[in-house]
Amino acid sequence: ALNVNEIAAETKRPEDVIGLHFFSPANVMRLLEIVRGEKTSKSVVASSMSIAKRIGKIAAVVGVCPGFVGNRILAQRQREANKLILEGALPWDIDDALFDFGFPMGPFAMSDLAGLDIGWSKETSKGETLRDVLCEAGRLGQKSGKGFYLYDENRVKSPDPEVEAIIRDFAEARQIRLRDISKEEILERCLYPMINEGFKILDEGMAIRASDIDIVWINGYGWPVYEGGPMFYGSLVGFDKVLDWLNRMEKELGPEFAPSPYLEKVVKENINIFA
């Protein structure tokens, strides 16, 4: 993400600098992240909110940080999804679990749609990641007729045994033991770190309210409305349960699962984050 503070620092009027993060395709997606800098004036924020309303967007004010709010949380889901396929879950297992939860598509179908070669270089690729191997094999996503999935002439996807074999060969070469992974574990691994990241965002002041995070994810990333967004969903699950799970995962899998201090405080003091 562009650093609005760095841009503002190069101007003589940093109070007038603000970021408007549209979502692709901008003529369809209703979400607009309004990125306020450290010195952005309240009047500029208000004007930006007014512009958003006038052009039919749903706006959420966010702070300056890598990925802003939406993509920062998305990175947590993507990281765990990529780890899960090297632990035993197949791409379509993960996508199906998230589709059944209510998302319009899962992370691997989304990657195929965007193109696996975004940010990938044929000249420098050394087969170090699974994506490298897929791209080196010409599996670039929907546009090449195959990526994580196989596509017919109408771009209808189907699971591909060749990808399953690639994953198993990749894991075997690195002495990774694959195991059976349940749908419940897939959802926990993909969704609970997102909730934890939401608490970190609130603690850092990168979002004003928990509901703003939910608005971003419902309107920009297809979180099912009936599940309320990641923060509301966390309250349905129980923040105490999410915290216990994170503590357990931190011991088993490492520091990526370290709970947010704010989440710990919310559970300990029984704070209503939506009040």
C-alpha positions as CSV (number, residue, x, y, z in Angstrom):
1,A,0.0,0.0,0.0
2,L,1.2,3.5,-0.7
3,N,2.3,5.4,2.4
4,V,0.1,8.5,2.7
5,N,2.2,9.9,5.5
6,E,5.3,9.8,3.3
7,I,3.5,11.5,0.4
8,A,2.1,14.2,2.7
9,A,5.6,14.8,4.2
10,E,6.8,15.9,0.7
11,T,4.1,18.5,0.4
12,K,3.6,22.0,2.0
13,R,0.1,21.1,3.0
14,P,0.2,17.7,4.7
15,E,-3.2,18.4,6.3
16,D,-4.8,18.3,2.8
17,V,-3.4,14.9,1.8
18,I,-5.6,11.8,2.0
19,G,-5.9,8.5,0.3
20,L,-8.9,7.0,-1.5
21,H,-8.5,3.3,-1.9
22,F,-11.0,2.0,-4.5
23,F,-11.6,-1.7,-5.0
24,S,-11.4,-3.5,-8.4
25,P,-13.4,-3.2,-10.5
26,A,-14.0,0.3,-9.2
27,N,-17.2,0.8,-11.2
28,V,-18.8,-2.3,-9.5
29,M,-17.3,-2.6,-6.0
30,R,-19.0,-0.3,-3.5
31,L,-16.3,-0.2,-0.8
32,L,-14.0,2.8,-0.5
33,E,-11.3,2.9,2.2
34,I,-10.6,6.5,3.1
35,V,-7.0,6.6,4.3
36,R,-6.3,9.4,6.8
37,G,-2.7,10.4,7.4
38,E,-1.2,11.5,10.6
39,K,-1.7,15.2,9.7
40,T,-4.9,14.9,7.6
41,S,-7.4,17.5,8.7
42,K,-10.9,16.6,9.9
43,S,-12.4,18.8,7.1
44,V,-10.6,16.8,4.4
45,V,-11.8,13.5,5.9
46,A,-15.4,14.9,6.0
47,S,-15.1,16.1,2.4
48,S,-13.9,12.7,1.3
49,M,-16.8,11.0,3.1
50,S,-19.1,13.3,1.3
51,I,-17.6,12.5,-2.1
52,A,-17.9,8.8,-1.3
53,K,-21.6,9.2,-0.6
54,R,-22.1,11.3,-3.7
55,I,-20.6,8.6,-6.0
56,G,-22.4,5.8,-4.4
57,K,-19.6,4.2,-2.3
58,I,-19.7,2.8,1.2
59,A,-16.8,4.5,2.9
60,A,-14.7,3.3,5.9
61,V,-12.0,5.5,7.4
62,V,-8.7,3.7,8.0
63,G,-5.2,4.5,9.0
64,V,-1.8,4.2,7.3
65,C,-0.4,0.7,7.5
66,P,0.7,-2.0,5.0
67,G,-2.5,-3.3,3.3
68,F,-4.6,-0.7,5.1
69,V,-7.4,-2.6,6.8
70,G,-8.9,-5.0,4.2
71,N,-5.8,-6.3,2.6
72,R,-4.0,-6.5,5.9
73,I,-6.6,-8.9,7.2
74,L,-6.7,-10.8,3.9
75,A,-3.0,-11.5,4.2
76,Q,-3.7,-13.6,7.3
77,R,-6.2,-15.8,5.5
78,Q,-4.0,-16.2,2.5
79,R,-1.0,-17.1,4.6
80,E,-2.9,-19.9,6.4
81,A,-4.5,-21.2,3.2
82,N,-1.1,-21.5,1.6
83,K,0.2,-23.3,4.6
84,L,-2.7,-25.7,4.7
85,I,-2.2,-27.0,1.2
86,L,1.3,-28.1,2.3
87,E,-0.2,-29.8,5.4
88,G,-2.7,-32.0,3.6
89,A,-5.7,-29.9,2.5
90,L,-6.2,-29.5,-1.2
91,P,-7.0,-26.1,-2.8
92,W,-10.6,-27.1,-3.5
93,D,-11.0,-28.4,0.1
94,I,-10.2,-24.9,1.4
95,D,-12.2,-23.1,-1.3
96,D,-15.2,-25.3,-0.7
97,A,-15.1,-24.7,3.1
98,L,-15.0,-21.0,2.6
99,F,-17.6,-21.1,-0.1
100,D,-19.9,-23.1,2.2
101,F,-19.3,-20.5,4.9
102,G,-20.7,-17.9,2.5
103,F,-17.8,-16.3,0.6
104,P,-18.4,-16.0,-3.2
105,M,-15.1,-17.8,-3.9
106,G,-12.2,-19.2,-2.0
107,P,-8.6,-18.0,-2.0
108,F,-7.3,-20.3,-4.7
109,A,-10.2,-19.7,-7.1
110,M,-9.5,-16.0,-6.5
111,S,-5.8,-16.4,-7.2
112,D,-6.7,-18.2,-10.5
113,L,-9.0,-15.3,-11.4
114,A,-6.4,-12.6,-10.7
115,G,-3.5,-14.6,-12.3
116,L,-0.9,-16.6,-10.5
117,D,1.9,-14.8,-12.3
118,I,1.2,-11.4,-10.7
119,G,4.5,-10.5,-9.2
120,W,6.1,-13.6,-10.5
121,S,9.2,-13.5,-12.7
122,K,10.0,-16.3,-15.2
123,E,13.6,-15.2,-15.4
124,T,14.3,-15.3,-11.7
125,S,11.9,-18.2,-10.6
126,K,13.7,-21.1,-9.0
127,G,10.8,-23.4,-8.1
128,E,11.2,-22.4,-4.4
129,T,7.4,-22.0,-3.8
130,L,4.4,-23.9,-5.0
131,R,3.3,-20.9,-7.0
132,D,6.7,-20.9,-8.7
133,V,6.2,-24.5,-9.7
134,L,2.7,-23.9,-11.0
135,C,3.8,-20.9,-13.0
136,E,6.8,-22.6,-14.4
137,A,4.5,-25.3,-15.7
138,G,2.4,-22.7,-17.5
139,R,-0.4,-22.9,-14.9
140,L,-1.1,-19.1,-14.7
141,G,-4.8,-19.3,-13.8
142,Q,-8.0,-18.8,-15.8
143,K,-6.3,-17.0,-18.6
144,S,-4.1,-20.0,-19.4
145,G,-6.9,-22.5,-18.9
146,K,-5.3,-24.0,-15.8
147,G,-3.9,-22.8,-12.5
148,F,-4.9,-24.4,-9.2
149,Y,-7.9,-25.6,-11.1
150,L,-8.5,-26.8,-14.6
151,Y,-10.9,-24.6,-16.7
152,D,-13.0,-25.5,-19.7
153,E,-13.8,-23.1,-22.6
154,N,-16.4,-21.4,-20.5
155,R,-13.9,-20.9,-17.6
156,V,-15.8,-23.4,-15.5
157,K,-13.4,-24.8,-13.0
158,S,-12.8,-28.4,-11.9
159,P,-10.3,-30.0,-9.5
160,D,-7.2,-31.2,-11.3
161,P,-5.4,-34.4,-10.3
162,E,-2.2,-32.9,-11.8
163,V,-2.2,-30.2,-9.2
164,E,-2.7,-32.7,-6.4
165,A,0.3,-34.6,-7.7
166,I,2.4,-31.4,-7.9
167,I,1.5,-30.5,-4.3
168,R,2.4,-34.0,-3.1
169,D,5.7,-34.0,-5.0
170,F,6.5,-30.6,-3.6
171,A,5.8,-31.7,0.0
172,E,7.6,-35.0,-0.4
173,A,10.8,-33.2,-1.7
174,R,10.8,-31.1,1.4
175,Q,10.0,-34.0,3.7
176,I,6.6,-32.6,4.7
177,R,4.1,-35.1,6.0
178,L,0.6,-34.6,4.7
179,R,-2.4,-35.3,6.9
180,D,-6.2,-35.2,6.8
181,I,-7.6,-31.8,7.6
182,S,-11.2,-31.3,8.6
183,K,-13.5,-28.5,7.3
184,E,-13.7,-27.2,10.9
185,E,-9.9,-26.8,11.1
186,I,-9.8,-25.1,7.7
187,L,-12.3,-22.5,8.9
188,E,-10.5,-21.9,12.2
189,R,-7.1,-21.6,10.5
190,C,-8.4,-19.2,7.9
191,L,-10.8,-17.1,9.9
192,Y,-9.5,-16.8,13.5
193,P,-6.2,-15.1,12.5
194,M,-8.3,-12.6,10.6
195,I,-10.2,-11.8,13.8
196,N,-6.9,-11.5,15.7
197,E,-5.5,-9.1,13.1
198,G,-8.7,-7.0,13.5
199,F,-8.0,-6.6,17.2
200,K,-4.4,-5.5,16.4
201,I,-5.8,-3.0,13.9
202,L,-8.2,-1.6,16.5
203,D,-5.4,-1.5,19.1
204,E,-3.2,0.5,16.7
205,G,-6.0,2.9,15.9
206,M,-5.9,1.9,12.2
207,A,-9.7,1.5,12.3
208,I,-12.0,3.6,14.6
209,R,-14.6,0.9,15.3
210,A,-14.9,-2.8,15.1
211,S,-18.0,-2.3,12.8
212,D,-15.8,-0.4,10.3
213,I,-13.7,-3.6,9.9
214,D,-16.9,-5.5,9.3
215,I,-18.1,-3.0,6.8
216,V,-14.8,-3.3,4.8
217,W,-15.0,-7.0,4.7
218,I,-18.7,-7.3,3.8
219,N,-18.6,-4.7,1.0
220,G,-15.0,-5.3,-0.3
221,Y,-14.3,-9.0,0.1
222,G,-17.6,-10.8,0.1
223,W,-17.9,-11.7,3.8
224,P,-21.4,-13.2,4.1
225,V,-23.7,-10.5,5.5
226,Y,-25.5,-13.1,7.7
227,E,-22.2,-13.8,9.5
228,G,-21.7,-10.0,10.2
229,G,-18.1,-9.5,9.3
230,P,-15.0,-10.9,11.0
231,M,-15.3,-9.0,14.2
232,F,-19.0,-9.7,14.7
233,Y,-18.4,-13.3,13.7
234,G,-15.7,-13.5,16.4
235,S,-18.3,-12.3,19.0
236,L,-20.7,-15.1,17.8
237,V,-17.9,-17.7,18.2
238,G,-16.9,-16.1,21.5
239,F,-13.7,-14.1,21.8
240,D,-12.7,-16.3,24.7
241,K,-12.8,-19.3,22.4
242,V,-10.8,-17.5,19.7
243,L,-8.2,-16.4,22.3
244,D,-7.9,-20.0,23.7
245,W,-7.4,-21.3,20.1
246,L,-4.7,-18.7,19.3
247,N,-2.8,-19.5,22.5
248,R,-2.9,-23.2,21.6
249,M,-1.8,-22.5,18.0
250,E,1.0,-20.3,19.1
251,K,2.5,-23.1,21.1
252,E,1.9,-25.7,18.3
253,L,2.7,-23.6,15.1
254,G,4.6,-20.5,16.1
255,P,4.4,-16.7,16.7
256,E,2.1,-15.9,13.8
257,F,-0.7,-16.9,16.1
258,A,0.3,-14.7,19.1
259,P,-2.9,-13.1,20.4
260,S,-3.4,-9.4,20.2
261,P,-3.0,-7.7,23.7
262,Y,-6.3,-6.0,23.0
263,L,-8.1,-9.3,22.4
264,E,-6.6,-10.5,25.7
265,K,-7.9,-7.3,27.5
266,V,-11.3,-7.6,25.9
267,V,-11.7,-11.2,27.2
268,K,-10.2,-10.5,30.6
269,E,-12.4,-7.4,31.2
270,N,-15.4,-8.5,29.3
271,I,-15.4,-5.4,27.1
272,N,-18.1,-4.9,24.5
273,I,-16.1,-3.7,21.4
274,F,-19.3,-2.7,19.6
275,A,-20.5,-0.3,22.4
